[in-house]
Amino acid sequence: MATIAFCPTLTDVNPYAHAFALPTAPYVVTPPQSGTRWVTHVASQLAGTADALVLVFFGPASVHAPALGFSRKALRSPAVGYVLVDPEMPTIGGEYGDWPDAEVTVVLTSDAPEYARDAARQAQLRGWKVSSEPLEKLLT
């Protein structure tokens, strides 16, 4: 069974990290201190586990999903799934051209900003799952 890893927002703990109970304890990554690069901090925190991870992103932090996926592959413990809640669309191609390397689910909440709705349309065109179900239901 995969472990859920809640990646922080750009400035705070993921708002869903402690919002509901999961069958197994999730891995909650703290946000970086001022001046520390987000990707470097989160990748180093996730490097502490060899568990199969489903990476959960919220909002604009979703743009970093390809970089974290790459870091997991470098550890020989790739992500087994990505959940992007009200995301800003990650760049596909470039240095992480083989991303996504696992299933991607985009979750839109009822108050999703317009950029997230645009990302959901792009996700549908890519064949990714797009859902408006509560995150708790999708993760359990």
TIRO-2110 file (N, C-alpha, C; in Angstrom, 1 decimal):
// TIRO-2110
0.8, -1.2, 0.0, N, 1, A
0.0, 0.0, 0.0, CA, 1, A
0.9, 1.2, 0.0, C, 1, A
0.5, 2.2, -0.8, N, 2, A
1.3, 3.5, -0.9, CA, 2, A
1.0, 4.4, 0.3, C, 2, A
2.0, 5.2, 0.6, N, 3, A
1.9, 6.2, 1.6, CA, 3, A
1.5, 7.5, 1.0, C, 3, A
0.6, 8.2, 1.6, N, 4, A
0.2, 9.6, 1.1, CA, 4, A
1.2, 10.6, 1.6, C, 4, A
1.8, 11.4, 0.7, N, 5, A
2.7, 12.4, 1.1, CA, 5, A
2.1, 13.8, 0.8, C, 5, A
1.8, 14.6, 1.8, N, 6, A
1.3, 15.9, 1.5, CA, 6, A
2.4, 16.9, 1.4, C, 6, A
2.6, 17.4, 0.2, N, 7, A
3.7, 18.4, -0.1, CA, 7, A
3.1, 19.7, 0.4, C, 7, A
4.0, 20.6, 0.9, N, 8, A
3.5, 21.9, 1.4, CA, 8, A
3.1, 22.8, 0.3, C, 8, A
2.3, 23.8, 0.6, N, 9, A
2.1, 24.9, -0.4, CA, 9, A
3.4, 25.6, -0.5, C, 9, A
3.4, 26.7, -1.2, N, 10, A
4.7, 27.5, -1.4, CA, 10, A
5.1, 28.1, -0.1, C, 10, A
4.2, 28.3, 0.9, N, 11, A
4.6, 29.0, 2.1, CA, 11, A
4.1, 28.3, 3.4, C, 11, A
3.3, 27.2, 3.3, N, 12, A
2.7, 26.7, 4.5, CA, 12, A
2.5, 25.2, 4.4, C, 12, A
2.1, 24.5, 5.4, N, 13, A
1.7, 23.1, 5.4, CA, 13, A
0.5, 22.9, 4.5, C, 13, A
0.5, 21.8, 3.8, N, 14, A
-0.6, 21.5, 2.9, CA, 14, A
-1.9, 21.6, 3.7, C, 14, A
-2.9, 22.4, 3.3, N, 15, A
-4.2, 22.5, 4.1, CA, 15, A
-4.9, 21.2, 4.3, C, 15, A
-4.7, 20.2, 3.5, N, 16, A
-5.4, 18.9, 3.7, CA, 16, A
-4.6, 17.9, 4.5, C, 16, A
-3.4, 18.3, 5.0, N, 17, A
-2.5, 17.3, 5.7, CA, 17, A
-3.1, 16.8, 6.9, C, 17, A
-3.9, 17.6, 7.6, N, 18, A
-4.5, 17.1, 8.9, CA, 18, A
-6.0, 17.3, 8.9, C, 18, A
-6.6, 17.3, 7.7, N, 19, A
-8.0, 17.6, 7.6, CA, 19, A
-8.9, 16.4, 7.8, C, 19, A
-8.3, 15.2, 7.6, N, 20, A
-9.1, 14.0, 7.8, CA, 20, A
-8.2, 12.8, 8.1, C, 20, A
-8.8, 11.7, 8.6, N, 21, A
-8.0, 10.5, 8.9, CA, 21, A
-7.8, 9.6, 7.7, C, 21, A
-6.7, 9.0, 7.6, N, 22, A
-6.4, 8.1, 6.5, CA, 22, A
-6.1, 6.7, 7.1, C, 22, A
-6.2, 5.7, 6.4, N, 23, A
-6.0, 4.3, 6.9, CA, 23, A
-4.6, 4.2, 7.5, C, 23, A
-3.6, 4.8, 6.8, N, 24, A
-2.2, 4.8, 7.3, CA, 24, A
-1.8, 6.3, 7.5, C, 24, A
-0.9, 6.5, 8.4, N, 25, A
-0.4, 7.8, 8.7, CA, 25, A
0.3, 8.4, 7.5, C, 25, A
-0.1, 9.6, 7.1, N, 26, A
0.5, 10.3, 5.9, CA, 26, A
1.9, 10.8, 6.3, C, 26, A
2.6, 11.1, 5.3, N, 27, A
3.9, 11.8, 5.4, CA, 27, A
3.7, 13.2, 5.1, C, 27, A
3.9, 14.1, 6.1, N, 28, A
3.6, 15.5, 5.9, CA, 28, A
4.9, 16.3, 5.9, C, 28, A
5.1, 17.0, 4.8, N, 29, A
6.3, 17.7, 4.6, CA, 29, A
6.1, 19.2, 5.0, C, 29, A
7.0, 19.7, 5.8, N, 30, A
6.9, 21.1, 6.3, CA, 30, A
7.4, 22.0, 5.2, C, 30, A
6.9, 23.3, 5.2, N, 31, A
7.4, 24.2, 4.2, CA, 31, A
8.8, 24.6, 4.5, C, 31, A
9.5, 25.1, 3.5, N, 32, A
10.9, 25.5, 3.7, CA, 32, A
11.0, 26.8, 4.5, C, 32, A
12.1, 27.0, 5.1, N, 33, A
12.4, 28.3, 5.8, CA, 33, A
12.7, 29.3, 4.7, C, 33, A
12.6, 30.6, 5.0, N, 34, A
12.8, 31.7, 4.1, CA, 34, A
14.2, 31.5, 3.5, C, 34, A
14.3, 31.7, 2.2, N, 35, A
15.6, 31.6, 1.5, CA, 35, A
16.0, 30.2, 1.0, C, 35, A
15.2, 29.2, 1.5, N, 36, A
15.5, 27.8, 1.0, CA, 36, A
14.7, 27.5, -0.2, C, 36, A
15.2, 26.9, -1.2, N, 37, A
14.5, 26.6, -2.4, CA, 37, A
13.5, 25.5, -2.1, C, 37, A
12.3, 25.7, -2.6, N, 38, A
11.1, 24.8, -2.3, CA, 38, A
11.4, 23.4, -2.7, C, 38, A
11.8, 23.2, -4.0, N, 39, A
12.0, 21.8, -4.5, CA, 39, A
13.2, 21.1, -3.7, C, 39, A
14.2, 21.8, -3.5, N, 40, A
15.4, 21.2, -2.8, CA, 40, A
14.9, 20.8, -1.4, C, 40, A
14.2, 21.6, -0.7, N, 41, A
13.7, 21.3, 0.7, CA, 41, A
12.8, 20.1, 0.7, C, 41, A
11.8, 20.2, -0.2, N, 42, A
10.8, 19.1, -0.2, CA, 42, A
11.4, 17.8, -0.6, C, 42, A
12.3, 17.8, -1.7, N, 43, A
12.9, 16.6, -2.1, CA, 43, A
13.8, 16.0, -1.0, C, 43, A
14.5, 16.8, -0.3, N, 44, A
15.3, 16.3, 0.8, CA, 44, A
14.5, 15.7, 1.9, C, 44, A
13.3, 16.3, 2.2, N, 45, A
12.4, 15.7, 3.2, CA, 45, A
11.9, 14.4, 2.7, C, 45, A
11.5, 14.3, 1.5, N, 46, A
10.9, 13.0, 1.0, CA, 46, A
12.0, 11.9, 0.8, C, 46, A
13.3, 12.4, 0.7, N, 47, A
14.3, 11.4, 0.6, CA, 47, A
14.5, 10.5, 1.8, C, 47, A
13.9, 11.0, 2.9, N, 48, A
14.0, 10.2, 4.1, CA, 48, A
13.1, 8.9, 4.2, C, 48, A
12.3, 8.7, 3.1, N, 49, A
11.5, 7.5, 3.1, CA, 49, A
11.7, 6.8, 1.8, C, 49, A
11.7, 5.5, 1.8, N, 50, A
11.8, 4.7, 0.6, CA, 50, A
10.4, 4.1, 0.3, C, 50, A
9.3, 4.5, 1.1, N, 51, A
8.0, 4.1, 0.8, CA, 51, A
7.5, 4.5, -0.6, C, 51, A
6.6, 3.7, -1.2, N, 52, A
5.9, 4.1, -2.4, CA, 52, A
5.0, 5.3, -2.0, C, 52, A
5.2, 6.4, -2.7, N, 53, A
4.4, 7.6, -2.3, CA, 53, A
3.4, 8.1, -3.4, C, 53, A
2.3, 8.5, -2.9, N, 54, A
1.3, 9.3, -3.7, CA, 54, A
1.6, 10.7, -3.2, C, 54, A
2.0, 11.6, -4.1, N, 55, A
2.4, 13.0, -3.8, CA, 55, A
1.1, 13.8, -4.0, C, 55, A
0.8, 14.6, -2.9, N, 56, A
-0.4, 15.4, -3.0, CA, 56, A
0.1, 16.9, -2.9, C, 56, A
-0.3, 17.6, -4.0, N, 57, A
0.0, 19.0, -4.1, CA, 57, A
-1.2, 19.9, -4.0, C, 57, A
-1.0, 21.1, -3.6, N, 58, A
-2.2, 22.1, -3.5, CA, 58, A
-1.8, 23.4, -4.2, C, 58, A
-2.6, 23.8, -5.1, N, 59, A
-2.5, 25.2, -5.7, CA, 59, A
-1.2, 25.3, -6.5, C, 59, A
-0.6, 26.5, -6.5, N, 60, A
0.6, 26.8, -7.3, CA, 60, A
1.8, 25.9, -7.1, C, 60, A
1.8, 25.2, -5.9, N, 61, A
2.9, 24.3, -5.7, CA, 61, A
2.9, 23.1, -6.6, C, 61, A
1.8, 22.9, -7.3, N, 62, A
1.7, 21.8, -8.3, CA, 62, A
2.7, 21.9, -9.4, C, 62, A
3.1, 23.1, -9.7, N, 63, A
4.1, 23.2, -10.8, CA, 63, A
5.4, 22.5, -10.5, C, 63, A
5.6, 22.1, -9.3, N, 64, A
6.9, 21.4, -8.9, CA, 64, A
6.7, 19.9, -9.0, C, 64, A
5.6, 19.4, -9.3, N, 65, A
5.4, 17.9, -9.4, CA, 65, A
6.4, 17.2, -10.3, C, 65, A
6.7, 17.7, -11.5, N, 66, A
7.7, 17.0, -12.3, CA, 66, A
9.1, 17.0, -11.6, C, 66, A
9.5, 18.0, -10.9, N, 67, A
10.8, 18.0, -10.3, CA, 67, A
10.9, 17.0, -9.1, C, 67, A
9.8, 17.0, -8.4, N, 68, A
9.8, 16.0, -7.3, CA, 68, A
9.7, 14.6, -7.8, C, 68, A
8.9, 14.4, -8.9, N, 69, A
8.9, 13.1, -9.5, CA, 69, A
10.3, 12.6, -9.9, C, 69, A
11.0, 13.5, -10.5, N, 70, A
12.4, 13.3, -11.0, CA, 70, A
13.3, 12.9, -9.8, C, 70, A
13.1, 13.6, -8.7, N, 71, A
13.9, 13.3, -7.5, CA, 71, A
13.6, 12.0, -6.9, C, 71, A
12.3, 11.6, -7.0, N, 72, A
12.0, 10.2, -6.5, CA, 72, A
12.6, 9.1, -7.4, C, 72, A
12.5, 9.4, -8.7, N, 73, A
13.1, 8.4, -9.6, CA, 73, A
14.6, 8.3, -9.4, C, 73, A
15.3, 9.4, -9.1, N, 74, A
16.7, 9.4, -8.8, CA, 74, A
17.0, 8.5, -7.6, C, 74, A
16.1, 8.5, -6.6, N, 75, A
16.3, 7.7, -5.4, CA, 75, A
15.9, 6.2, -5.7, C, 75, A
15.5, 5.9, -6.9, N, 76, A
15.0, 4.5, -7.2, CA, 76, A
13.8, 4.1, -6.5, C, 76, A
13.0, 5.2, -6.1, N, 77, A
11.7, 5.0, -5.4, CA, 77, A
10.7, 5.9, -6.0, C, 77, A
10.3, 5.7, -7.3, N, 78, A
9.4, 6.7, -8.0, CA, 78, A
8.1, 6.8, -7.3, C, 78, A
7.5, 8.0, -7.5, N, 79, A
6.1, 8.2, -7.1, CA, 79, A
5.2, 7.2, -7.8, C, 79, A
4.2, 6.8, -7.1, N, 80, A
3.2, 5.9, -7.7, CA, 80, A
1.9, 6.6, -8.1, C, 80, A
1.8, 7.9, -7.8, N, 81, A
0.7, 8.7, -8.1, CA, 81, A
0.9, 10.1, -7.7, C, 81, A
0.2, 11.0, -8.4, N, 82, A
0.2, 12.4, -8.2, CA, 82, A
-1.3, 12.9, -8.0, C, 82, A
-1.5, 13.7, -7.0, N, 83, A
-2.9, 14.3, -6.8, CA, 83, A
-2.6, 15.8, -6.8, C, 83, A
-3.2, 16.5, -7.7, N, 84, A
-3.1, 17.9, -7.8, CA, 84, A
-4.4, 18.6, -7.4, C, 84, A
-4.5, 19.3, -6.3, N, 85, A
-5.7, 19.9, -5.9, CA, 85, A
-5.7, 21.4, -6.3, C, 85, A
-6.7, 21.8, -7.0, N, 86, A
-6.8, 23.2, -7.5, CA, 86, A
-5.4, 23.6, -8.0, C, 86, A
-4.9, 22.9, -9.0, N, 87, A
-3.5, 23.1, -9.4, CA, 87, A
-3.3, 24.2, -10.4, C, 87, A
-2.1, 24.7, -10.3, N, 88, A
-1.5, 25.5, -11.4, CA, 88, A
-0.8, 24.4, -12.3, C, 88, A
-1.0, 24.4, -13.6, N, 89, A
-0.6, 23.3, -14.4, CA, 89, A
0.9, 23.2, -14.5, C, 89, A
1.5, 22.0, -14.2, N, 90, A
2.9, 21.8, -14.3, CA, 90, A
3.3, 21.9, -15.8, C, 90, A
4.6, 22.3, -16.1, N, 91, A
5.1, 22.4, -17.4, CA, 91, A
5.4, 20.9, -17.9, C, 91, A
4.9, 20.5, -19.0, N, 92, A
5.2, 19.2, -19.5, CA, 92, A
6.3, 19.3, -20.6, C, 92, A
7.3, 18.5, -20.5, N, 93, A
8.4, 18.6, -21.4, CA, 93, A
9.6, 19.2, -20.7, C, 93, A
10.5, 19.7, -21.4, N, 94, A
11.7, 20.3, -20.8, CA, 94, A
12.6, 19.3, -20.2, C, 94, A
13.2, 19.7, -19.0, N, 95, A
14.1, 18.8, -18.4, CA, 95, A
13.4, 17.6, -17.8, C, 95, A
12.1, 17.6, -17.6, N, 96, A
11.4, 16.5, -17.0, CA, 96, A
10.4, 15.9, -18.0, C, 96, A
10.9, 15.8, -19.3, N, 97, A
10.1, 15.4, -20.4, CA, 97, A
9.3, 14.1, -20.2, C, 97, A
9.8, 13.2, -19.4, N, 98, A
9.1, 11.9, -19.2, CA, 98, A
8.1, 12.0, -18.1, C, 98, A
7.8, 13.2, -17.6, N, 99, A
6.7, 13.3, -16.6, CA, 99, A
5.4, 13.5, -17.3, C, 99, A
4.3, 12.9, -16.8, N, 100, A
4.2, 12.1, -15.6, CA, 100, A
4.6, 10.7, -15.7, C, 100, A
5.2, 10.1, -14.7, N, 101, A
5.7, 8.8, -14.7, CA, 101, A
4.7, 7.9, -13.9, C, 101, A
3.6, 8.4, -13.5, N, 102, A
2.6, 7.7, -12.7, CA, 102, A
1.3, 8.4, -13.0, C, 102, A
0.2, 7.8, -12.5, N, 103, A
-1.1, 8.3, -12.7, CA, 103, A
-1.3, 9.7, -12.0, C, 103, A
-1.9, 10.6, -12.8, N, 104, A
-2.2, 12.0, -12.2, CA, 104, A
-3.7, 12.2, -12.1, C, 104, A
-4.1, 12.6, -10.9, N, 105, A
-5.5, 13.0, -10.7, CA, 105, A
-5.6, 14.5, -10.3, C, 105, A
-6.4, 15.2, -11.0, N, 106, A
-6.6, 16.6, -10.7, CA, 106, A
-7.9, 16.7, -10.0, C, 106, A
-7.9, 17.4, -8.8, N, 107, A
-9.1, 17.6, -8.0, CA, 107, A
-9.5, 19.0, -8.0, C, 107, A
-10.7, 19.3, -8.4, N, 108, A
-11.2, 20.7, -8.3, CA, 108, A
-12.2, 20.8, -7.2, C, 108, A
-11.9, 21.8, -6.3, N, 109, A
-12.8, 22.1, -5.2, CA, 109, A
-13.9, 23.1, -5.7, C, 109, A
-14.9, 23.3, -5.0, N, 110, A
-16.0, 24.2, -5.4, CA, 110, A
-15.6, 25.6, -5.6, C, 110, A
-14.5, 26.0, -4.9, N, 111, A
-14.0, 27.4, -5.0, CA, 111, A
-12.7, 27.5, -5.7, C, 111, A
-12.5, 26.5, -6.7, N, 112, A
-11.2, 26.5, -7.4, CA, 112, A
-11.0, 27.8, -8.2, C, 112, A
-9.8, 28.4, -8.2, N, 113, A
-9.6, 29.6, -9.0, CA, 113, A
-9.6, 29.2, -10.5, C, 113, A
-9.7, 30.3, -11.3, N, 114, A
-9.7, 30.1, -12.8, CA, 114, A
-8.5, 29.3, -13.3, C, 114, A
-7.3, 29.6, -12.8, N, 115, A
-6.1, 28.9, -13.3, CA, 115, A
-6.2, 27.4, -13.1, C, 115, A
-6.9, 27.0, -12.0, N, 116, A
-7.1, 25.5, -11.7, CA, 116, A
-8.1, 24.9, -12.7, C, 116, A
-9.1, 25.7, -13.0, N, 117, A
-10.1, 25.2, -14.0, CA, 117, A
-9.4, 25.0, -15.4, C, 117, A
-8.6, 26.0, -15.7, N, 118, A
-7.8, 25.8, -17.0, CA, 118, A
-6.9, 24.6, -16.9, C, 118, A
-6.3, 24.4, -15.8, N, 119, A
-5.4, 23.2, -15.6, CA, 119, A
-6.2, 21.9, -15.8, C, 119, A
-7.4, 21.9, -15.2, N, 120, A
-8.3, 20.7, -15.3, CA, 120, A
-8.6, 20.4, -16.8, C, 120, A
-8.9, 21.5, -17.6, N, 121, A
-9.2, 21.3, -19.0, CA, 121, A
-8.0, 20.7, -19.7, C, 121, A
-6.8, 21.2, -19.4, N, 122, A
-5.6, 20.7, -20.0, CA, 122, A
-5.4, 19.2, -19.6, C, 122, A
-5.7, 18.9, -18.3, N, 123, A
-5.5, 17.6, -17.8, CA, 123, A
-6.4, 16.6, -18.5, C, 123, A
-7.7, 17.0, -18.8, N, 124, A
-8.6, 16.2, -19.5, CA, 124, A
-8.1, 15.9, -20.9, C, 124, A
-7.5, 16.9, -21.5, N, 125, A
-7.0, 16.6, -22.9, CA, 125, A
-5.8, 15.7, -22.9, C, 125, A
-5.1, 15.6, -21.7, N, 126, A
-4.0, 14.7, -21.6, CA, 126, A
-4.5, 13.3, -21.2, C, 126, A
-5.7, 13.1, -20.9, N, 127, A
-6.3, 11.8, -20.4, CA, 127, A
-6.1, 11.6, -19.0, C, 127, A
-5.8, 12.6, -18.2, N, 128, A
-5.6, 12.4, -16.8, CA, 128, A
-7.0, 12.5, -16.1, C, 128, A
-7.1, 11.9, -15.0, N, 129, A
-8.4, 11.9, -14.3, CA, 129, A
-8.7, 13.2, -13.7, C, 129, A
-9.9, 13.8, -13.8, N, 130, A
-10.3, 15.0, -13.2, CA, 130, A
-11.5, 14.7, -12.4, C, 130, A
-11.5, 15.2, -11.1, N, 131, A
-12.5, 14.8, -10.2, CA, 131, A
-12.9, 16.1, -9.4, C, 131, A
-14.2, 16.1, -9.0, N, 132, A
-14.7, 17.1, -8.0, CA, 132, A
-15.1, 16.4, -6.7, C, 132, A
-14.7, 15.1, -6.6, N, 133, A
-15.0, 14.4, -5.3, CA, 133, A
-14.1, 14.9, -4.2, C, 133, A
-14.6, 14.8, -3.0, N, 134, A
-13.7, 15.2, -1.9, CA, 134, A
-12.4, 14.5, -1.9, C, 134, A
-11.3, 15.2, -1.6, N, 135, A
-10.0, 14.5, -1.5, CA, 135, A
-10.0, 13.4, -0.6, C, 135, A
-10.6, 13.5, 0.6, N, 136, A
-10.6, 12.3, 1.5, CA, 136, A
-11.1, 11.1, 0.9, C, 136, A
-12.2, 11.2, 0.1, N, 137, A
-12.8, 10.0, -0.6, CA, 137, A
-11.8, 9.4, -1.6, C, 137, A
-11.1, 10.3, -2.3, N, 138, A
-10.1, 9.8, -3.3, CA, 138, A
-8.9, 9.1, -2.7, C, 138, A
-8.5, 9.6, -1.6, N, 139, A
-7.3, 9.0, -0.9, CA, 139, A
-7.5, 7.8, -0.1, C, 139, A
-8.8, 7.6, 0.3, N, 140, A
-9.1, 6.4, 1.1, CA, 140, A
-9.7, 5.3, 0.4, C, 140, A
END
